[in-house]
Amino acid sequence: MYFETLYESADTATWITAGAMAAALLVQLCYYLFIFRRTVTLKTREENEPSTVPVSVVICARNEAENLEKHLPAFLKQDHPDFEVVVVNDCSTDHTDEVLMNMKMEHPNLRYTSIQPDRKFTHGKKLAVTVGIKAAKNEHLLFSDADCHPASERWISRMSAHFTDGTELVLGIGKYARRRGILNLLVRYETLFTALQYTSFAIKGKPFMGVGRNMGYVKKLFYRHKGFASHLKVLSGDDDLFVNEAATPTNTAVEIHPDGMTISIPPRKLNGWFKQKKRHLSTGKYYKPGSKIRLGGEYFSRMIFYITCIVLLSQGPWIWVGTGAWVVLSFVRLVIVKLTMRRLDERDLLLPSLLFDPLMPLILGIIRISNMIRPRKPKWN
């Protein structure tokens, strides 16, 4: 009886909507069940044999004196037998030099270099990263930011342990600290989902990006690709564009253990996060075609699913079809998100994800449109 009513109540537009929803649901389920589950099921490396690889940690800073005072000691006190921390002071006008000079007296494994301002020449973060790489004495490099701190004293050992068997590039997790408020939940959920994407695709053999606040690679990989030469005109992208170009299925590893993560200061205002996302999304158009297709497939299928679901929920007897599809996808997604939260040591994001998941395509779409209408020259960081 119900299916007869369903059939009789449907016109061509309704059938098209239902078909689009079914196709989008299938695509979404494939992403979660065949790709995103890979991060959930990844076995973390045992530390029976701690890493002894000599490592140089490169941190670039511009006017980050307060953050360096707060966070740099955690990098300098890592439990690793052979490492240095190289800080590039890039044209700072605050007391960064003084902070570094004082810390150098207490920590002989700290080295720093400065880039002086030049009125005739402006540059982005890529120059600072390049200077840091050239100043580093070790072949194996780890990267982070001045507003971050490692989640444990084992961060270097966890990340550097992957530099074996031909691995040249290591993708880590960079989380944001927990704070009160819906903005913090939104920022942390978006960061969690982004991490789920890039780690899962890397595990599958399709690496496409990493985050500069927690990643590593070897010098020879950097020089083999001529540094950032292929995208030097783009001020952003010292992390994701380099990974998109240099990462392969065989030279890339993923580290998701909580001890191998970094934690950053979260944006405190929506406008600050909006500007940050504008800068991050501005590099997506330079990704390889395959990366664009895989990311676009998830983005557009999610957007189509929610739009068609909402339409069917207003179509009389079709409300149960839309509701059933929503419940199926929500159940699968909640299971994956919950397991991901457990693996990445996150909390309080499961229920908010019910709201944020349908909202994120809209929010990111607005940011992308904003980039097209009013492109802004990205800031240094």
C-alpha positions in Angstrom: 0.0 0.0 0.0 2.8 2.5 1.0 4.8 1.8 -2.2 1.7 2.2 -4.4 1.1 5.6 -2.7 4.7 6.5 -3.2 4.6 5.6 -6.9 1.3 7.4 -7.5 2.5 10.6 -5.7 5.7 10.9 -7.6 6.2 13.1 -10.7 9.3 13.2 -12.9 11.1 15.8 -10.7 10.5 13.6 -7.6 12.0 10.6 -9.3 15.0 12.6 -10.4 15.5 13.9 -6.9 15.2 10.4 -5.4 17.7 9.0 -7.9 20.2 11.8 -7.2 19.8 11.2 -3.5 20.4 7.4 -3.9 23.5 8.0 -6.0 24.9 10.6 -3.6 24.2 8.2 -0.7 26.0 5.4 -2.4 29.0 7.6 -3.1 29.1 8.8 0.5 28.9 5.3 1.9 31.8 4.3 -0.4 33.9 7.1 1.0 33.2 6.1 4.6 33.3 2.3 4.3 36.2 1.9 1.8 38.4 5.0 2.4 37.8 6.8 5.7 37.7 3.5 7.7 41.4 3.1 6.8 42.5 5.6 9.4 40.3 3.9 12.0 41.8 0.5 11.3 45.5 1.6 10.9 47.9 -0.1 13.2 50.2 2.3 14.9 53.9 1.5 15.1 55.1 -0.2 18.2 58.0 1.5 20.0 60.0 -1.6 20.9 63.0 0.0 19.1 62.9 3.7 19.7 64.0 5.9 16.8 67.5 7.2 16.9 67.4 9.0 13.6 69.1 12.4 13.8 66.4 15.1 13.3 66.2 18.8 12.7 62.9 20.5 13.7 62.2 23.6 11.6 60.0 26.3 13.0 59.4 29.6 11.1 58.2 32.6 13.1 57.2 36.1 12.4 56.3 38.3 15.4 55.7 35.2 17.5 57.8 36.1 20.6 55.0 35.2 23.1 54.2 31.9 21.4 57.9 31.0 21.2 58.3 31.7 25.0 55.3 29.5 25.7 55.7 26.6 23.2 59.3 26.3 22.1 60.6 24.7 25.4 58.4 21.7 24.7 60.2 21.1 21.4 63.6 21.6 23.0 62.9 19.0 25.8 62.0 16.1 23.6 63.0 12.6 24.6 65.1 11.9 21.6 68.9 11.1 21.5 69.9 13.3 18.6 68.0 16.4 17.5 68.2 20.2 17.0 65.5 22.8 16.7 66.1 25.4 14.0 64.0 28.6 14.3 63.8 31.0 11.4 63.0 34.5 12.6 61.4 36.0 9.5 61.4 39.8 9.6 60.0 40.0 13.1 59.5 43.5 14.6 58.8 42.3 18.2 61.3 40.9 20.7 61.6 37.5 19.0 65.4 37.9 18.7 65.7 38.5 22.5 63.5 35.4 23.3 65.7 33.2 21.1 68.9 34.6 22.4 67.8 33.8 26.0 66.6 30.3 25.2 69.8 29.6 23.3 71.8 30.1 26.6 69.7 27.3 28.2 69.3 25.0 25.3 72.4 24.2 23.2 70.3 22.2 20.7 68.5 25.4 19.7 69.8 27.2 16.6 68.2 30.2 14.9 68.7 32.4 11.9 67.1 35.7 10.9 65.8 37.1 7.7 66.0 40.9 7.6 63.2 43.1 6.1 63.7 44.4 2.6 61.4 47.3 1.5 62.0 46.3 -2.2 61.2 42.6 -1.7 58.3 40.9 0.0 58.1 37.2 0.5 55.9 34.5 1.9 56.6 31.7 4.3 58.2 29.5 1.6 61.4 31.6 1.8 61.6 31.1 5.6 61.0 27.4 5.2 63.7 27.1 2.6 66.2 29.1 4.8 65.4 26.7 7.7 65.9 23.6 5.6 69.3 24.9 4.3 70.3 25.8 7.9 69.4 22.4 9.3 72.4 20.1 9.8 70.4 16.8 9.6 68.9 15.0 6.6 65.6 14.2 8.3 63.4 17.2 8.9 60.2 17.8 11.0 58.1 20.9 10.7 55.8 22.7 13.1 54.6 26.3 13.9 55.4 28.7 16.6 51.8 28.6 18.0 52.0 24.8 18.4 53.4 22.4 21.0 54.0 18.7 20.7 51.5 16.5 22.5 54.2 14.6 24.3 57.9 14.3 24.8 57.9 11.4 22.3 56.7 13.5 19.3 60.1 13.5 17.5 60.6 9.8 18.1 57.1 8.9 16.9 57.4 11.0 13.7 61.0 10.1 12.9 60.5 6.4 13.4 58.8 6.3 9.9 62.0 7.4 8.1 62.8 3.8 7.2 62.4 1.5 4.2 62.3 4.3 1.6 59.9 6.6 3.4 60.7 10.2 2.6 57.6 12.0 3.8 55.6 11.6 7.1 52.2 13.1 7.6 51.2 13.8 11.2 48.1 15.1 12.9 47.9 18.8 14.0 45.0 19.3 16.4 43.5 22.4 18.1 43.3 22.8 21.8 39.9 22.4 23.4 38.1 25.6 24.5 34.5 26.5 25.3 32.1 27.6 22.7 30.6 26.5 19.4 33.4 28.0 17.3 35.9 25.8 19.0 33.7 22.7 18.3 33.3 23.8 14.6 37.1 24.4 14.2 38.0 21.1 15.8 35.4 19.1 13.9 36.6 20.6 10.6 40.2 19.8 11.5 39.2 16.2 12.5 37.4 15.6 9.2 40.3 17.1 7.2 42.7 14.8 9.1 40.5 11.8 8.4 40.5 12.7 4.7 44.2 13.2 4.1 45.4 10.3 6.3 42.9 7.9 4.8 43.8 8.7 1.3 47.5 8.5 2.1 47.0 5.1 3.7 45.1 4.0 0.5 48.1 5.1 -1.6 46.7 8.5 -2.8 48.4 11.1 -0.6 47.3 14.6 -1.5 48.2 17.0 1.4 49.6 17.5 4.9 49.6 20.2 7.5 52.7 22.3 8.1 52.2 22.2 11.9 53.0 18.5 11.9 54.8 16.9 9.0 58.3 15.8 8.0 60.4 14.9 5.0 64.0 14.4 4.0 66.2 17.0 2.5 66.8 15.1 -0.7 63.1 15.0 -1.4 63.0 18.8 -1.1 65.9 19.3 -3.4 64.8 16.7 -5.9 61.6 18.7 -6.5 63.6 22.0 -6.6 61.9 23.1 -3.4 58.8 25.1 -4.0 59.8 26.2 -7.5 56.7 24.8 -9.2 54.3 26.9 -7.0 56.6 29.7 -5.9 54.1 32.3 -7.1 51.5 31.0 -4.6 52.3 32.5 -1.1 50.5 29.7 0.6 51.1 26.0 0.1 54.5 25.3 1.7 52.8 22.2 3.2 49.9 20.9 1.1 51.2 21.9 -2.3 54.6 20.4 -1.7 52.9 17.2 -0.4 50.6 17.1 -3.4 53.6 17.3 -5.7 56.2 15.1 -3.9 54.1 12.4 -2.1 53.8 9.0 -3.8 52.1 5.7 -2.7 55.5 4.3 -1.7 57.4 7.2 -0.1 54.7 8.5 2.3 53.8 7.3 5.8 51.2 8.4 8.3 51.5 8.9 12.1 48.3 9.1 14.1 49.4 8.0 17.6 48.4 10.7 20.2 52.0 11.0 21.3 53.0 12.0 17.7 50.5 14.9 17.4 50.9 18.6 17.8 48.4 20.9 19.4 47.8 24.5 18.2 46.1 27.6 19.6 42.6 27.7 18.1 41.1 30.8 16.5 39.0 32.8 19.0 36.8 34.6 16.5 34.8 33.4 13.5 36.4 36.0 11.3 39.8 34.8 12.2 38.9 31.2 11.3 37.2 32.4 8.1 40.4 34.1 6.9 42.4 31.1 7.8 40.2 28.8 5.8 40.3 31.3 2.9 44.1 31.0 2.9 44.0 27.2 3.1 41.4 26.7 0.4 43.1 29.1 -2.0 45.7 26.4 -2.8 43.2 23.7 -3.8 43.0 24.8 -7.4 46.7 23.9 -7.8 46.2 20.3 -6.7 46.7 17.5 -9.2 43.6 16.6 -11.2 43.2 13.2 -9.3 43.3 14.9 -6.0 40.6 17.4 -7.1 38.4 14.7 -8.3 38.6 12.6 -5.1 38.0 15.7 -2.9 35.3 17.1 -5.1 33.5 13.7 -5.2 33.1 13.7 -1.4 32.2 17.4 -1.3 29.6 17.4 -4.0 28.0 14.1 -3.1 27.6 15.3 0.5 26.1 18.5 -0.7 23.7 16.8 -3.2 22.7 14.2 -0.6 21.6 16.8 2.0 19.8 19.0 -0.6 17.9 16.1 -2.1 17.1 14.7 1.3 15.6 18.0 2.4 13.5 18.2 -0.8 12.1 14.7 -0.3 11.3 15.4 3.3 8.7 17.9 2.0 7.2 15.5 -0.5 4.4 13.8 1.4 5.0 10.0 1.6 8.6 10.5 0.4 9.4 11.8 3.8 10.1 8.3 4.9 12.5 7.7 2.0 14.4 10.8 2.9 14.4 10.0 6.6 15.6 6.4 6.0 18.5 7.6 3.8 19.5 10.2 6.3 19.4 7.7 9.2 21.5 5.2 7.2 24.2 7.7 6.3 24.2 9.3 9.8 24.6 5.9 11.4 27.6 4.9 9.3 29.1 8.4 9.6 28.7 8.5 13.4 30.4 5.2 13.8 33.4 6.3 11.7 33.6 9.7 13.4 33.4 8.1 16.9 36.1 5.6 16.1 38.2 8.4 14.5 37.8 10.6 17.6 39.0 7.6 19.7 42.1 7.1 17.5 42.9 10.8 17.3 42.2 11.5 21.0 39.4 13.9 20.5 36.2 14.5 22.6 32.8 16.2 22.5 32.5 16.2 18.7 30.1 13.3 18.0 26.8 15.1 18.6 27.9 18.4 17.1 28.9 16.5 14.0 25.2 16.0 13.3 24.9 19.7 12.7 28.4 20.4 11.3 28.4 17.7 8.6 25.5 19.2 6.5 26.7 22.7 7.3 30.3 22.3 6.2 29.7 22.1 2.4 27.7 25.3 2.7 30.4 27.1 4.8 33.2 25.9 2.6 31.2 26.8 -0.5 30.8 30.4 0.8 34.5 30.6 1.5 35.4 29.4 -2.0 33.0 31.9 -3.6 34.5 34.6 -1.5 37.9 33.6 -2.8 36.7 33.9 -6.4 34.9 37.2 -5.9 37.3 38.9 -3.6 40.6 37.1 -3.8 43.0 38.3 -1.1 46.7 38.1 -1.1 47.5 35.4 1.5 49.4 36.5 4.6 52.8 35.0 5.5 51.4 32.2 7.7 
